[in-house]
Structure formats: C-alpha cells, structure tokens
Amino acid sequence: MLGNSHSTRLYNDWTSNDSSSGSGSMERLEFTISPSGLVTEKVTGVTGPSCKIVTEEINKMLGEVLEVEETSEMYEETVTETNVVEDKGTW
C-alpha cells in the first residue's frame, strides 16, 4: 500500500534503436502515483509525436486520460543525415 503523505515514483529508462523516436536516444517514462491513485506520466527523450506511440498501450491499461500537457520535445523534429560515397575503384 502507498504511504498517505507522499507519492510513489516509478521509472523506466531504455535506449531505443527505433528511428521513430530518435536514433539511440535515452527514453524515459516517469510515473507518479498519488495517494488517491491518480497516475501522472511524463515522457522525456522522445521527439515529435512519437511519445503518443510510446505511451499508447500503457495508457489503455491505466484507464481514462484526464489531461495531456505537451512538452517542447513534442515540437522537435528528428533529423537523419545520410552520406553516400561512390567507390571509383582506383587509388
């Protein structure tokens, strides 16, 4: 049972290889559970709208989402740079 005077925080950190959430970035989900049972969820390390994908399944299990507050990371874009080198076969 949770204590009456303070919240409990749960963390899950992992490194993602999924390009939709930022190549190799550290993603963090932080859940704060109040004594009344209200769960607050915070996502960091995920750029753009991919945070909605990251939290979709867990939100279904937790119940009704009462409020969504988007952070500045929601409006960031992931930039991917690709370099192509042509091998001419001679040195």
N, CA, C and O atoms as CSV, one atom per row, in Angstrom:
chain,resi,resn,atom,element,x,y,z
A,1,MET,N,N,0.841,-1.177,0.000
A,1,MET,CA,C,0.000,0.000,0.000
A,1,MET,C,C,0.887,1.241,0.000
A,1,MET,O,O,1.937,1.257,0.643
A,2,LEU,N,N,0.475,2.263,-0.706
A,2,LEU,CA,C,1.226,3.502,-0.785
A,2,LEU,C,C,1.036,4.319,0.486
A,2,LEU,O,O,-0.017,4.276,1.121
A,3,GLY,N,N,2.082,5.068,0.845
A,3,GLY,CA,C,2.006,5.924,2.022
A,3,GLY,C,C,0.970,7.020,1.843
A,3,GLY,O,O,0.622,7.370,0.715
A,4,ASN,N,N,0.481,7.555,2.934
A,4,ASN,CA,C,-0.553,8.582,2.872
A,4,ASN,C,C,-0.021,9.970,2.569
A,4,ASN,O,O,-0.764,10.809,2.060
A,5,SER,N,N,1.256,10.241,2.868
A,5,SER,CA,C,1.734,11.611,2.778
A,5,SER,C,C,2.518,11.941,1.520
A,5,SER,O,O,2.753,13.119,1.254
A,6,HIS,N,N,2.928,10.966,0.743
A,6,HIS,CA,C,3.705,11.292,-0.452
A,6,HIS,C,C,3.420,10.334,-1.592
A,6,HIS,O,O,2.842,9.262,-1.409
A,7,SER,N,N,3.843,10.755,-2.772
A,7,SER,CA,C,3.622,9.982,-3.988
A,7,SER,C,C,4.731,8.962,-4.176
A,7,SER,O,O,5.809,9.086,-3.594
A,8,THR,N,N,4.463,7.964,-4.984
A,8,THR,CA,C,5.453,6.967,-5.359
A,8,THR,C,C,5.821,7.204,-6.805
A,8,THR,O,O,4.945,7.400,-7.646
A,9,ARG,N,N,7.125,7.189,-7.108
A,9,ARG,CA,C,7.577,7.396,-8.482
A,9,ARG,C,C,8.159,6.104,-9.025
A,9,ARG,O,O,8.924,5.416,-8.349
A,10,LEU,N,N,7.791,5.793,-10.238
A,10,LEU,CA,C,8.309,4.628,-10.945
A,10,LEU,C,C,8.987,5.114,-12.208
A,10,LEU,O,O,8.461,5.992,-12.893
A,11,TYR,N,N,10.154,4.554,-12.533
A,11,TYR,CA,C,10.902,4.986,-13.706
A,11,TYR,C,C,11.179,3.799,-14.611
A,11,TYR,O,O,11.332,2.669,-14.147
A,12,ASN,N,N,11.242,4.066,-15.895
A,12,ASN,CA,C,11.678,3.064,-16.859
A,12,ASN,C,C,12.543,3.785,-17.879
A,12,ASN,O,O,12.047,4.611,-18.645
A,13,ASP,N,N,13.838,3.476,-17.894
A,13,ASP,CA,C,14.773,4.069,-18.850
A,13,ASP,C,C,15.228,2.980,-19.803
A,13,ASP,O,O,15.469,1.846,-19.389
A,14,TRP,N,N,15.345,3.318,-21.064
A,14,TRP,CA,C,15.912,2.381,-22.022
A,14,TRP,C,C,16.458,3.140,-23.209
A,14,TRP,O,O,16.093,4.290,-23.453
A,15,THR,N,N,17.341,2.479,-23.947
A,15,THR,CA,C,17.873,3.066,-25.166
A,15,THR,C,C,17.136,2.440,-26.323
A,15,THR,O,O,16.999,1.219,-26.400
A,16,SER,N,N,16.662,3.280,-27.223
A,16,SER,CA,C,15.869,2.810,-28.348
A,16,SER,C,C,16.693,2.765,-29.616
A,16,SER,O,O,17.505,3.656,-29.867
A,17,ASN,N,N,16.491,1.738,-30.412
A,17,ASN,CA,C,17.063,1.677,-31.749
A,17,ASN,C,C,16.005,1.999,-32.789
A,17,ASN,O,O,16.264,1.918,-33.990
A,18,ASP,N,N,14.828,2.359,-32.338
A,18,ASP,CA,C,13.702,2.685,-33.208
A,18,ASP,C,C,13.877,4.095,-33.745
A,18,ASP,O,O,13.932,5.053,-32.974
A,19,SER,N,N,13.966,4.229,-35.072
A,19,SER,CA,C,14.212,5.541,-35.677
A,19,SER,C,C,13.052,6.505,-35.475
A,19,SER,O,O,13.237,7.714,-35.617
A,20,SER,N,N,11.867,6.010,-35.150
A,20,SER,CA,C,10.726,6.906,-34.972
A,20,SER,C,C,10.828,7.721,-33.694
A,20,SER,O,O,10.148,8.737,-33.553
A,21,SER,N,N,11.664,7.291,-32.764
A,21,SER,CA,C,11.747,8.020,-31.505
A,21,SER,C,C,13.120,8.609,-31.257
A,21,SER,O,O,13.429,9.011,-30.136
A,22,GLY,N,N,13.945,8.665,-32.283
A,22,GLY,CA,C,15.269,9.256,-32.115
A,22,GLY,C,C,16.307,8.169,-32.033
A,22,GLY,O,O,16.266,7.354,-31.111
A,23,SER,N,N,17.208,8.128,-32.936
A,23,SER,CA,C,18.182,7.054,-33.034
A,23,SER,C,C,19.072,6.977,-31.805
A,23,SER,O,O,19.836,7.900,-31.522
A,24,GLY,N,N,18.970,5.868,-31.074
A,24,GLY,CA,C,19.837,5.624,-29.943
A,24,GLY,C,C,19.649,6.574,-28.772
A,24,GLY,O,O,20.540,6.671,-27.928
A,25,SER,N,N,18.549,7.266,-28.689
A,25,SER,CA,C,18.355,8.229,-27.605
A,25,SER,C,C,17.857,7.526,-26.348
A,25,SER,O,O,17.231,6.469,-26.421
A,26,MET,N,N,18.143,8.128,-25.192
A,26,MET,CA,C,17.651,7.594,-23.928
A,26,MET,C,C,16.225,8.087,-23.733
A,26,MET,O,O,15.978,9.289,-23.633
A,27,GLU,N,N,15.308,7.159,-23.682
A,27,GLU,CA,C,13.902,7.488,-23.471
A,27,GLU,C,C,13.559,7.211,-22.017
A,27,GLU,O,O,14.020,6.226,-21.440
A,28,ARG,N,N,12.757,8.073,-21.433
A,28,ARG,CA,C,12.402,7.901,-20.032
A,28,ARG,C,C,10.907,8.110,-19.855
A,28,ARG,O,O,10.337,9.098,-20.316
A,29,LEU,N,N,10.290,7.153,-19.173
A,29,LEU,CA,C,8.896,7.281,-18.757
A,29,LEU,C,C,8.905,7.377,-17.244
A,29,LEU,O,O,9.487,6.532,-16.564
A,30,GLU,N,N,8.268,8.395,-16.724
A,30,GLU,CA,C,8.194,8.591,-15.274
A,30,GLU,C,C,6.727,8.588,-14.876
A,30,GLU,O,O,5.922,9.342,-15.422
A,31,PHE,N,N,6.389,7.734,-13.922
A,31,PHE,CA,C,5.020,7.649,-13.435
A,31,PHE,C,C,5.012,8.062,-11.969
A,31,PHE,O,O,5.801,7.554,-11.172
A,32,THR,N,N,4.131,8.973,-11.620
A,32,THR,CA,C,3.948,9.379,-10.234
A,32,THR,C,C,2.543,8.965,-9.831
A,32,THR,O,O,1.564,9.337,-10.478
A,33,ILE,N,N,2.454,8.192,-8.757
A,33,ILE,CA,C,1.160,7.695,-8.286
A,33,ILE,C,C,0.851,8.379,-6.956
A,33,ILE,O,O,1.574,8.206,-5.975
A,34,SER,N,N,-0.219,9.148,-6.939
A,34,SER,CA,C,-0.593,9.882,-5.724
A,34,SER,C,C,-1.295,8.945,-4.751
A,34,SER,O,O,-1.731,7.864,-5.148
A,35,PRO,N,N,-1.413,9.332,-3.494
A,35,PRO,CA,C,-2.123,8.504,-2.516
A,35,PRO,C,C,-3.565,8.202,-2.926
A,35,PRO,O,O,-4.122,7.177,-2.534
A,36,SER,N,N,-4.169,9.095,-3.716
A,36,SER,CA,C,-5.554,8.866,-4.152
A,36,SER,C,C,-5.635,7.918,-5.352
A,36,SER,O,O,-6.727,7.536,-5.772
A,37,GLY,N,N,-4.458,7.537,-5.909
A,37,GLY,CA,C,-4.444,6.622,-7.047
A,37,GLY,C,C,-4.304,7.301,-8.393
A,37,GLY,O,O,-4.235,6.619,-9.416
A,38,LEU,N,N,-4.262,8.621,-8.425
A,38,LEU,CA,C,-4.090,9.361,-9.672
A,38,LEU,C,C,-2.666,9.146,-10.187
A,38,LEU,O,O,-1.699,9.333,-9.449
A,39,VAL,N,N,-2.543,8.758,-11.440
A,39,VAL,CA,C,-1.241,8.490,-12.048
A,39,VAL,C,C,-0.880,9.640,-12.980
A,39,VAL,O,O,-1.656,9.997,-13.867
A,40,THR,N,N,0.303,10.219,-12.774
A,40,THR,CA,C,0.834,11.243,-13.664
A,40,THR,C,C,1.991,10.615,-14.419
A,40,THR,O,O,2.857,9.972,-13.826
A,41,GLU,N,N,2.001,10.805,-15.720
A,41,GLU,CA,C,3.001,10.179,-16.584
A,41,GLU,C,C,3.769,11.271,-17.309
A,41,GLU,O,O,3.173,12.215,-17.827
A,42,LYS,N,N,5.107,11.144,-17.347
A,42,LYS,CA,C,5.936,12.119,-18.054
A,42,LYS,C,C,6.902,11.358,-18.954
A,42,LYS,O,O,7.567,10.419,-18.514
A,43,VAL,N,N,6.974,11.773,-20.223
A,43,VAL,CA,C,7.858,11.137,-21.203
A,43,VAL,C,C,8.941,12.134,-21.580
A,43,VAL,O,O,8.638,13.277,-21.922
A,44,THR,N,N,10.209,11.713,-21.521
A,44,THR,CA,C,11.315,12.555,-21.970
A,44,THR,C,C,12.221,11.730,-22.874
A,44,THR,O,O,12.256,10.502,-22.788
A,45,GLY,N,N,12.951,12.419,-23.739
A,45,GLY,CA,C,13.879,11.744,-24.641
A,45,GLY,C,C,13.234,11.248,-25.917
A,45,GLY,O,O,13.867,10.524,-26.686
A,46,VAL,N,N,11.994,11.619,-26.157
A,46,VAL,CA,C,11.281,11.217,-27.366
A,46,VAL,C,C,10.855,12.494,-28.077
A,46,VAL,O,O,10.129,13.311,-27.510
A,47,THR,N,N,11.306,12.671,-29.324
A,47,THR,CA,C,10.957,13.890,-30.044
A,47,THR,C,C,9.750,13.678,-30.942
A,47,THR,O,O,9.480,12.571,-31.407
A,48,GLY,N,N,9.037,14.764,-31.171
A,48,GLY,CA,C,7.883,14.715,-32.059
A,48,GLY,C,C,6.725,13.957,-31.444
A,48,GLY,O,O,6.725,13.674,-30.246
A,49,PRO,N,N,5.745,13.631,-32.260
A,49,PRO,CA,C,4.543,12.960,-31.759
A,49,PRO,C,C,4.739,11.485,-31.427
A,49,PRO,O,O,3.774,10.818,-31.054
A,50,SER,N,N,5.964,10.946,-31.551
A,50,SER,CA,C,6.192,9.533,-31.229
A,50,SER,C,C,5.915,9.211,-29.772
A,50,SER,O,O,5.697,8.048,-29.432
A,51,CYS,N,N,5.919,10.230,-28.890
A,51,CYS,CA,C,5.645,9.955,-27.480
A,51,CYS,C,C,4.251,9.357,-27.313
A,51,CYS,O,O,4.012,8.582,-26.386
A,52,LYS,N,N,3.339,9.712,-28.200
A,52,LYS,CA,C,1.988,9.146,-28.139
A,52,LYS,C,C,2.017,7.652,-28.442
A,52,LYS,O,O,1.245,6.883,-27.869
A,53,ILE,N,N,2.904,7.245,-29.340
A,53,ILE,CA,C,3.056,5.824,-29.670
A,53,ILE,C,C,3.663,5.083,-28.483
A,53,ILE,O,O,3.234,3.979,-28.146
A,54,VAL,N,N,4.669,5.700,-27.850
A,54,VAL,CA,C,5.357,5.090,-26.710
A,54,VAL,C,C,4.388,4.831,-25.560
A,54,VAL,O,O,4.505,3.811,-24.881
A,55,THR,N,N,3.443,5.724,-25.329
A,55,THR,CA,C,2.552,5.623,-24.170
A,55,THR,C,C,1.175,5.034,-24.475
A,55,THR,O,O,0.382,4.817,-23.559
A,56,GLU,N,N,0.889,4.779,-25.720
A,56,GLU,CA,C,-0.460,4.348,-26.113
A,56,GLU,C,C,-0.943,3.110,-25.354
A,56,GLU,O,O,-2.030,3.129,-24.777
A,57,GLU,N,N,-0.160,2.050,-25.347
A,57,GLU,CA,C,-0.603,0.800,-24.719
A,57,GLU,C,C,-0.730,0.924,-23.205
A,57,GLU,O,O,-1.699,0.445,-22.616
A,58,ILE,N,N,0.250,1.569,-22.579
A,58,ILE,CA,C,0.176,1.692,-21.119
A,58,ILE,C,C,-0.989,2.573,-20.699
A,58,ILE,O,O,-1.605,2.326,-19.662
A,59,ASN,N,N,-1.299,3.588,-21.480
A,59,ASN,CA,C,-2.448,4.438,-21.162
A,59,ASN,C,C,-3.750,3.651,-21.229
A,59,ASN,O,O,-4.660,3.892,-20.435
A,60,LYS,N,N,-3.847,2.717,-22.163
A,60,LYS,CA,C,-5.047,1.871,-22.247
A,60,LYS,C,C,-5.201,1.046,-20.972
A,60,LYS,O,O,-6.314,0.853,-20.484
A,61,MET,N,N,-4.070,0.555,-20.430
A,61,MET,CA,C,-4.111,-0.270,-19.223
A,61,MET,C,C,-4.381,0.558,-17.969
A,61,MET,O,O,-5.008,0.076,-17.026
A,62,LEU,N,N,-3.906,1.811,-17.960
A,62,LEU,CA,C,-4.078,2.657,-16.779
A,62,LEU,C,C,-5.491,3.196,-16.643
A,62,LEU,O,O,-5.960,3.429,-15.529
A,63,GLY,N,N,-6.174,3.396,-17.756
A,63,GLY,CA,C,-7.537,3.923,-17.687
A,63,GLY,C,C,-7.689,5.228,-18.432
A,63,GLY,O,O,-6.924,5.525,-19.350
A,64,GLU,N,N,-8.671,5.998,-18.037
A,64,GLU,CA,C,-9.010,7.237,-18.735
A,64,GLU,C,C,-7.925,8.302,-18.557
A,64,GLU,O,O,-7.477,8.569,-17.442
A,65,VAL,N,N,-7.512,8.902,-19.673
A,65,VAL,CA,C,-6.559,10.009,-19.640
A,65,VAL,C,C,-7.358,11.284,-19.401
A,65,VAL,O,O,-8.234,11.631,-20.193
A,66,LEU,N,N,-7.057,11.980,-18.312
A,66,LEU,CA,C,-7.804,13.184,-17.958
A,66,LEU,C,C,-7.232,14.440,-18.592
A,66,LEU,O,O,-7.976,15.368,-18.911
A,67,GLU,N,N,-5.918,14.479,-18.778
A,67,GLU,CA,C,-5.282,15.697,-19.285
A,67,GLU,C,C,-3.964,15.335,-19.959
A,67,GLU,O,O,-3.255,14.433,-19.512
A,68,VAL,N,N,-3.640,16.046,-21.041
A,68,VAL,CA,C,-2.367,15.875,-21.738
A,68,VAL,C,C,-1.698,17.240,-21.816
A,68,VAL,O,O,-2.292,18.206,-22.294
A,69,GLU,N,N,-0.461,17.310,-21.343
A,69,GLU,CA,C,0.313,18.551,-21.417
A,69,GLU,C,C,1.554,18.257,-22.252
A,69,GLU,O,O,2.432,17.505,-21.829
A,70,GLU,N,N,1.620,18.852,-23.433
A,70,GLU,CA,C,2.730,18.589,-24.342
A,70,GLU,C,C,3.948,19.410,-23.941
A,70,GLU,O,O,3.827,20.575,-23.561
A,71,THR,N,N,5.135,18.787,-24.029
A,71,THR,CA,C,6.384,19.475,-23.715
A,71,THR,C,C,7.000,20.013,-24.998
A,71,THR,O,O,6.487,19.763,-26.089
A,72,SER,N,N,8.084,20.742,-24.873
A,72,SER,CA,C,8.759,21.296,-26.051
A,72,SER,C,C,9.295,20.192,-26.960
A,72,SER,O,O,9.429,20.398,-28.166
A,73,GLU,N,N,9.607,19.013,-26.392
A,73,GLU,CA,C,10.092,17.895,-27.208
A,73,GLU,C,C,9.044,17.439,-28.225
A,73,GLU,O,O,9.391,16.888,-29.269
A,74,MET,N,N,7.791,17.662,-27.927
A,74,MET,CA,C,6.713,17.282,-28.840
A,74,MET,C,C,6.850,18.000,-30.178
A,74,MET,O,O,6.452,17.473,-31.217
A,75,TYR,N,N,7.413,19.202,-30.149
A,75,TYR,CA,C,7.504,20.017,-31.355
A,75,TYR,C,C,8.875,19.944,-32.027
A,75,TYR,O,O,9.113,20.619,-33.029
A,76,GLU,N,N,9.779,19.122,-31.476
A,76,GLU,CA,C,11.094,18.945,-32.089
A,76,GLU,C,C,10.996,17.930,-33.214
A,76,GLU,O,O,10.127,17.058,-33.209
A,77,GLU,N,N,11.891,18.053,-34.171
A,77,GLU,CA,C,11.946,17.110,-35.276
A,77,GLU,C,C,13.241,16.320,-35.195
A,77,GLU,O,O,14.278,16.850,-34.796
A,78,THR,N,N,13.176,15.052,-35.575
A,78,THR,CA,C,14.367,14.227,-35.649
A,78,THR,C,C,14.961,14.393,-37.035
A,78,THR,O,O,14.268,14.224,-38.038
A,79,VAL,N,N,16.242,14.724,-37.091
A,79,VAL,CA,C,16.927,14.920,-38.367
A,79,VAL,C,C,17.837,13.725,-38.607
A,79,VAL,O,O,18.638,13.361,-37.746
A,80,THR,N,N,17.709,13.118,-39.780
A,80,THR,CA,C,18.556,11.995,-40.164
A,80,THR,C,C,19.414,12.420,-41.330
A,80,THR,O,O,18.909,12.924,-42.333
A,81,GLU,N,N,20.723,12.217,-41.198
A,81,GLU,CA,C,21.656,12.593,-42.259
A,81,GLU,C,C,22.220,11.324,-42.879
A,81,GLU,O,O,22.669,10.424,-42.169
A,82,THR,N,N,22.194,11.258,-44.205
A,82,THR,CA,C,22.729,10.111,-44.928
A,82,THR,C,C,23.808,10.592,-45.878
A,82,THR,O,O,23.588,11.518,-46.658
A,83,ASN,N,N,24.974,9.967,-45.815
A,83,ASN,CA,C,26.078,10.289,-46.720
A,83,ASN,C,C,26.300,9.117,-47.660
A,83,ASN,O,O,26.388,7.973,-47.216
A,84,VAL,N,N,26.392,9.390,-48.948
A,84,VAL,CA,C,26.642,8.358,-49.949
A,84,VAL,C,C,28.020,8.613,-50.536
A,84,VAL,O,O,28.317,9.718,-50.989
A,85,VAL,N,N,28.861,7.581,-50.524
A,85,VAL,CA,C,30.212,7.690,-51.070
A,85,VAL,C,C,30.309,6.756,-52.261
A,85,VAL,O,O,29.995,5.570,-52.156
A,86,GLU,N,N,30.742,7.287,-53.386
A,86,GLU,CA,C,30.881,6.487,-54.597
A,86,GLU,C,C,32.301,5.945,-54.668
A,86,GLU,O,O,33.268,6.701,-54.573
A,87,ASP,N,N,32.420,4.639,-54.836
A,87,ASP,CA,C,33.729,3.998,-54.964
A,87,ASP,C,C,34.122,4.008,-56.433
A,87,ASP,O,O,33.477,3.354,-57.253
A,88,LYS,N,N,35.174,4.744,-56.773
A,88,LYS,CA,C,35.617,4.853,-58.169
A,88,LYS,C,C,36.547,3.704,-58.553
A,88,LYS,O,O,36.876,3.546,-59.729
A,89,GLY,N,N,36.967,2.914,-57.597
A,89,GLY,CA,C,37.768,1.728,-57.897
A,89,GLY,C,C,39.248,1.981,-58.131
A,89,GLY,O,O,39.987,1.016,-58.329
A,90,THR,N,N,39.720,3.206,-58.121
A,90,THR,CA,C,41.146,3.482,-58.307
A,90,THR,C,C,41.654,4.329,-57.161
A,90,THR,O,O,40.920,5.119,-56.568
A,91,TRP,N,N,42.918,4.145,-56.866
A,91,TRP,CA,C,43.520,4.928,-55.783
A,91,TRP,C,C,44.584,5.757,-56.324
A,91,TRP,O,O,45.227,6.499,-55.582
